[in-house]
Amino acid sequence: MRVTQTRRSTASRTARGARRAGSSEGQFQLPQGQETARRAELSGPAAVGGVDTIIALQAIEEPSERRRKAVKTGGRILDLLDKLKIDLLSGQVNVSDLAALKTTIGRQLSLESDPELNDVLKQIDLRARVELAKLKGKAA
């Protein structure tokens, strides 16, 4: 595209001319002293309280999510107990299985709010600790 003719706008010239010709009474001016006070108000950093709120909300689990995790952990505990039962019947208890059972139950105890289930978990945890102590006593 080739530009062959240029025209200057007359609107900008008339506006500039009117500004020069007019008096200063019609122009907007800030009062002296108020400008520095206004700048000081705006120069401070903005608060970041919203980020803490968002992080706190993400940490809250929904009941369905909590239940899903509890079912998964319960299944893991039952699997470890089955393995432990087989190991006890065969006479070859694995220390790592007992340690995994103790750790998994400890994690579930901190999350569970049902007192009856907590009681059962505590009994299983105690039994796992006793078996670990027996194995460590035999090893020493």
C-alpha positions in Angstrom: 0.0 0.0 0.0 1.4 3.3 -1.0 0.4 6.6 0.7 0.4 9.5 -1.8 -1.2 12.2 0.1 -1.0 13.2 3.7 -3.5 15.4 5.5 -3.0 17.0 8.9 -5.8 17.0 11.3 -7.1 20.4 12.1 -8.8 19.2 15.3 -5.6 18.9 17.3 -4.4 22.3 16.2 -7.6 24.0 17.3 -7.6 22.2 20.7 -4.0 23.2 21.3 -4.8 26.7 20.3 -7.8 26.9 22.5 -5.8 25.7 25.5 -3.2 28.4 24.9 -5.7 31.1 24.4 -7.9 30.2 27.3 -7.3 31.3 30.9 -6.0 29.0 33.5 -9.2 29.1 35.5 -10.9 26.4 33.4 -8.0 24.0 33.8 -7.8 21.3 36.4 -5.1 21.8 39.0 -4.4 19.9 42.2 -4.2 22.0 45.4 -0.6 22.3 46.7 0.3 19.8 49.5 -2.5 17.3 48.7 -0.4 15.8 45.9 2.4 14.5 48.2 -0.1 13.1 50.8 -1.9 11.2 48.1 1.3 9.7 46.7 2.3 8.5 50.2 -1.0 6.7 50.6 -0.6 4.8 47.3 3.1 3.9 47.7 2.6 1.2 50.3 2.5 -2.5 49.4 -0.8 -4.2 49.1 -1.8 -6.8 51.6 -1.6 -10.5 50.5 -4.2 -11.9 52.8 -6.0 -13.8 50.1 -3.1 -16.2 49.4 -3.2 -17.5 53.0 -7.0 -18.1 52.7 -6.6 -20.0 49.5 -3.9 -22.3 50.9 -6.0 -22.9 54.0 -9.1 -23.8 51.9 -7.0 -26.2 49.8 -5.8 -28.0 53.0 -9.4 -28.8 54.0 -10.5 -32.2 52.7 -14.0 -33.0 51.6 -15.8 -35.8 53.5 -15.8 -38.0 50.4 -12.0 -37.5 50.0 -11.4 -38.3 53.6 -13.5 -41.4 53.4 -11.7 -42.6 50.2 -8.3 -42.2 51.9 -9.6 -44.0 55.1 -10.9 -46.9 53.0 -7.6 -47.1 51.1 -5.6 -47.1 54.3 -8.0 -49.7 55.9 -7.4 -52.0 53.0 -3.7 -51.6 53.3 -3.9 -52.4 57.1 -6.0 -55.5 56.3 -3.5 -56.7 53.7 -0.6 -56.3 56.1 -2.5 -58.2 58.8 -3.2 -61.0 56.4 0.4 -61.2 55.5 1.4 -61.1 59.2 -1.1 -64.0 59.9 0.5 -66.1 57.2 4.0 -65.2 58.4 3.1 -66.1 62.0 1.6 -69.5 61.0 4.7 -70.3 59.0 7.0 -69.1 61.7 8.8 -66.5 59.6 7.7 -63.0 60.6 9.2 -60.2 58.5 10.3 -57.2 60.5 9.7 -54.8 57.6 6.0 -55.9 57.4 5.6 -55.2 61.2 7.2 -51.8 60.8 5.0 -51.0 57.9 1.9 -52.0 59.8 2.9 -49.9 62.8 3.5 -46.9 60.6 0.3 -47.2 58.7 -1.8 -47.6 61.9 0.0 -44.6 63.4 -1.0 -42.5 60.4 -4.6 -43.7 60.5 -4.9 -43.1 64.3 -4.0 -39.4 63.8 -6.8 -39.0 61.2 -9.6 -41.2 62.7 -12.3 -39.7 64.9 -14.3 -42.8 65.7 -13.4 -43.9 69.2 -14.3 -47.6 68.7 -12.1 -47.8 65.5 -9.3 -46.0 67.4 -9.5 -48.6 70.1 -9.1 -51.5 67.6 -6.3 -49.7 65.8 -4.5 -49.2 69.2 -4.8 -52.9 70.0 -3.3 -53.8 66.6 -0.6 -51.3 67.1 0.3 -52.7 70.5 0.4 -56.2 69.1 2.7 -55.1 66.3 5.0 -53.4 68.8 5.1 -56.6 71.0 6.0 -58.7 68.0 8.7 -56.3 66.9 10.2 -56.4 70.5 10.2 -60.2 70.4 12.0 -60.2 67.1 14.6 -57.7 68.2 15.1 -59.7 71.4 15.8 -62.8 69.4 18.2 -61.0 67.1 20.2 -59.6 70.1 
